[in-house]
Amino acid sequence: MNDSSLKIRNLWKKGFDSSVLLGIAIAIVLFLVAIVTGGGLSVFINIPSLLLVMGCTVAITVASTSFKGVKDAFVSSLLLFSGSPQKDPHTLALQMIDISKHVRKSGVISLKLHLNHFEKNPMLHRALTLVSEGYREEDIRSILQRDANNHNNSLSTALTALQKMADYAPAMGLIGTLIGLVKMLGSISDPSSIGPNMAVALLTTFYGAVLSNLLFLPLSSKLQRQQQNNVLINEIIVGSCLSISSQENTYRLGIWLNTVLPLSQRIQVYS
């Protein structure tokens, strides 16, 4: 099973990020209410037009980025709905303080007995494994930084693809409208067909605008914030594990953590 499939399966075990789900759901409901109260829902449904806009948007995005980028974009979008406490910098900082206290009391080797507690956070699990195995600090930094860069590059690829889809969807909708207008003008001798054909032609522009502003743009903004949060998470893990490896004073680690944490998420440090 590949890594993307494993990520999708793990999604359903983690719960949902209510901010993403709730925001998009409310927007969709409001759109549907506006459509239904203003007439019938059926006039806004045209499967060929939707497939044209969505299919062309994805195809052009694949051409301008890569198939992997588009696949990562859809996988990352699904994973945005998953919630995980390990993604909270404040919670992670407190966890690192506890680990530091434990190591200073029981020694680095004692980490091996507790590594299974960190399996839900692969980056932290790998970092503490390196520490417990007695790797040199420069090797720990190099390995973790390489892992962090690989993950960040994957998110950057997905983010680029989502932003491209947000840009292309309205344009594909406009092209679909032009196709519909050409077909409508071709049958202009039949006045009864002008209204329905015009409605179908305009639907592609509608679909392009909705997909861009209701789906791709919110998801890309959320993914960008997640990428920024992951940079902070990785910095906390790397810096803390280097401190733990050298069995540095926990108070000193707390002071350093507060220099990288946002002001609202800083921790209480006790000597």
Steps between C-alpha positions, in 0.01 A plus 500: 500500500645839403544796735202694361261208556626460856442871568143481371425196714644671808277803435189321624671401825591856602168683492436824316624856512170680558622836365552359149192279496268755660613794287458321167173336613346835601600656167348210306178515702466875440555448127234229492254714696551791260451271201191322633326815623564671167363217288574134443820314574478294181581794272841531667592138438670407176739207527680551164575863589633401844716225353632741239608757758635255757663270248670778307614671822664181627650417158655845453632493858665163432655649184634807684619317814503119510268207559662449842433862589129466423481169688676658802259793481194275530659284772612806698153654463344190654755502781415864577178372656690286750572638843805402703610641837865452401458786252454751782835675572403584860408139581816374331718745695355377831559143386865576423545653846363181659730284286798715594422462871464124458834466317686709757359275771524157334752544219479503122488121476167498687331656193504160328236376745258778405547543124168328425321793666612730217404290197214736408757772438749343251742794508521499880522121512792501255675781688475330838610171346817668375557653843446168679740325261774745596545674165725803498327838513620603153366173356164545675471853362595392148260202487204686648556806282507281189175330604338836572610638162359197316164539674497874438580447131206260471267758656640770271428282195142440617453870580621605157258259332204627707585861419527413130157334509356808669643711216396270217144412606344842415686504167376151414148615591530796264623276219202270561270801478653603168448148368137516608450842340640375170260204509213733591576736211511200271136430580382862526235435237309312772401769756369243747849352542678828575395523867588140602826507303600830658430361847717196437776718354507722809510199734862429411602848618294440814673166566844650443437785744351270765780242478767769521354712781310237697748212481848556358580842652385413858686169488820660369485769771449235767785290361727803498425561870565133571833523322600799714389315813703193398813713465453614861423144617816366335710780648370416847569128455852546363608762753346317796646162405846650467456648847376167636788313333751717684287477820492876515326672791121483454458864606736603222297293251183675617658841443599398146154362424344833591726674250352298212138467619244769412429736789152354558636143526799550726544266795563559869866442578611405850857484626 
